[in-house]
Amino acid sequence: MSEPVLETDPAGYVYSIGTEAEGLQWVGRESEPVEQPYPVDVEHIEHFAEGIQDPNPLYWSEEFGRQTRWGGRIAPWGVIVLTGEHRVWRPEWLVKPAETTTFFMTVPLPGNRLLATDYEIECFAPLRPGDRVFKSEKLVAIVPKTFRVGVGHQVTVKAYFRNHKGELCITDSRTVFRYKFGTGAGYQSAG
Amino acid sequence: MPLPAVRDTRYEDVKVGEEIPSISIGPLSHTQFLFIASSHHDWYPGHHDVEYARAQGLPDIFMNATWQHGLFQRVLCAWAGANAIPRRIKYRMGRPVVRYDTVTARGVVTGKRIEGGEHLVDLDIWLDKQDAEKVSSGSATVVLAPHGGAK
């Protein structure tokens, strides 16, 4: 089997480039659970809530949380993005965390850019400060599509987030448009 | 200010067709876009680099999906109360949220049911802009607190 062709976009995301037929062969694949590099912590929770300007006391007060059925602070769903790899800079000598790349980039397809279009999130139990998070993925579907930004495929991946007790806390099905840069009509001109 | 009291929406009080209280954020400055990129560790250039976003065929830098989800979660939890949990939030992103937009999260109750002992409420949800243009729309299911009360 030949080595995959890799392309890196200006954001630093690395794409495996291939044909639609090659990509379709990946549908149904599942990845092994990988522990995210960072556990959930109070700073993650507050930082995330600050971006949403969310005053929900469950995210800000342990005392308030103790008065609820949760028994303490909990995290908004979105905090899982903060437990993943941080890409801006790390020292060269630091051991890289476990691979957390996603099927959105690793499935071979012609596209070399991403744009999110659809989300479906299910919450079964809240994440809490101190939780270590394990993520696995399933490649659900690949559908050819053309939007104003370009020609490509809608790729649907379902991610499963479990805590260190093995409880399924969150599933995150998202559909991303993976397209070939430079093939679109443009947002404005397609008006 | 004192700690807010624990409050829960009671299943019995929910009416199909009722609109839940909306929440607005904005106008969103460039600084807020940078803060949100930082607070989500989402350094995809389309969320903070105007030239990059326009080169992708978009009108301006655009807000990420996680922020939109967070806004949906905020509006649902603010209405449902501290002991509720949004079980499912599903939405499609249409128009991008760009600089200087004011975004409002809204919801309307479409149904209520008891399944497996859980008190479930279904809603249509959407985000719109200052000109009432819809940004994202979808549906949600919220599990209300057992017996509508605190611990």
Chai-1 contact restraints between the chains, C-beta under 6 A:
chainA,res_idxA,chainB,res_idxB,connection_type,confidence,min_distance_angstrom,max_distance_angstrom,comment,restraint_id
A,P10,B,P45,contact,1.0,0.0,6.0,A-B,restraint_1
A,A11,B,Y44,contact,1.0,0.0,6.0,A-B,restraint_2
A,A11,B,P45,contact,1.0,0.0,6.0,A-B,restraint_3
A,H47,B,S39,contact,1.0,0.0,6.0,A-B,restraint_4
A,E50,B,S39,contact,1.0,0.0,6.0,A-B,restraint_5
A,G51,B,I36,contact,1.0,0.0,6.0,A-B,restraint_6
A,G51,B,S39,contact,1.0,0.0,6.0,A-B,restraint_7
A,I52,B,G70,contact,1.0,0.0,6.0,A-B,restraint_8
A,I52,B,R74,contact,1.0,0.0,6.0,A-B,restraint_9
A,Q53,B,I25,contact,1.0,0.0,6.0,A-B,restraint_10
A,D54,B,R74,contact,1.0,0.0,6.0,A-B,restraint_11
A,N56,B,C77,contact,1.0,0.0,6.0,A-B,restraint_12
A,P57,B,P4,contact,1.0,0.0,6.0,A-B,restraint_13
A,L58,B,A82,contact,1.0,0.0,6.0,A-B,restraint_14
A,F64,B,L3,contact,1.0,0.0,6.0,A-B,restraint_15
A,Q67,B,V6,contact,1.0,0.0,6.0,A-B,restraint_16
A,T68,B,V6,contact,1.0,0.0,6.0,A-B,restraint_17
A,T68,B,A82,contact,1.0,0.0,6.0,A-B,restraint_18
A,T68,B,N83,contact,1.0,0.0,6.0,A-B,restraint_19
A,T68,B,K151,contact,1.0,0.0,6.0,A-B,restraint_20
A,R69,B,N83,contact,1.0,0.0,6.0,A-B,restraint_21
A,R69,B,K151,contact,1.0,0.0,6.0,A-B,restraint_22
A,P76,B,Q73,contact,1.0,0.0,6.0,A-B,restraint_23
A,G78,B,T66,contact,1.0,0.0,6.0,A-B,restraint_24
A,G78,B,H69,contact,1.0,0.0,6.0,A-B,restraint_25
A,G78,B,G70,contact,1.0,0.0,6.0,A-B,restraint_26
A,V81,B,H40,contact,1.0,0.0,6.0,A-B,restraint_27
A,V81,B,T66,contact,1.0,0.0,6.0,A-B,restraint_28
A,L82,B,H41,contact,1.0,0.0,6.0,A-B,restraint_29
A,H86,B,H41,contact,1.0,0.0,6.0,A-B,restraint_30
A,A116,B,A65,contact,1.0,0.0,6.0,A-B,restraint_31
A,T117,B,M93,contact,1.0,0.0,6.0,A-B,restraint_32
A,D118,B,R92,contact,1.0,0.0,6.0,A-B,restraint_33
A,Y119,B,A65,contact,1.0,0.0,6.0,A-B,restraint_34
A,Y119,B,Y91,contact,1.0,0.0,6.0,A-B,restraint_35
A,E120,B,K90,contact,1.0,0.0,6.0,A-B,restraint_36
A,I121,B,I89,contact,1.0,0.0,6.0,A-B,restraint_37
A,E122,B,R88,contact,1.0,0.0,6.0,A-B,restraint_38
A,C123,B,I85,contact,1.0,0.0,6.0,A-B,restraint_39
A,V149,B,Q56,contact,1.0,0.0,6.0,A-B,restraint_40
A,V149,B,G57,contact,1.0,0.0,6.0,A-B,restraint_41
A,G184,B,G57,contact,1.0,0.0,6.0,A-B,restraint_42
A,G186,B,G57,contact,1.0,0.0,6.0,A-B,restraint_43
A,Y187,B,G57,contact,1.0,0.0,6.0,A-B,restraint_44
A,Y187,B,L58,contact,1.0,0.0,6.0,A-B,restraint_45
A,Y187,B,P59,contact,1.0,0.0,6.0,A-B,restraint_46
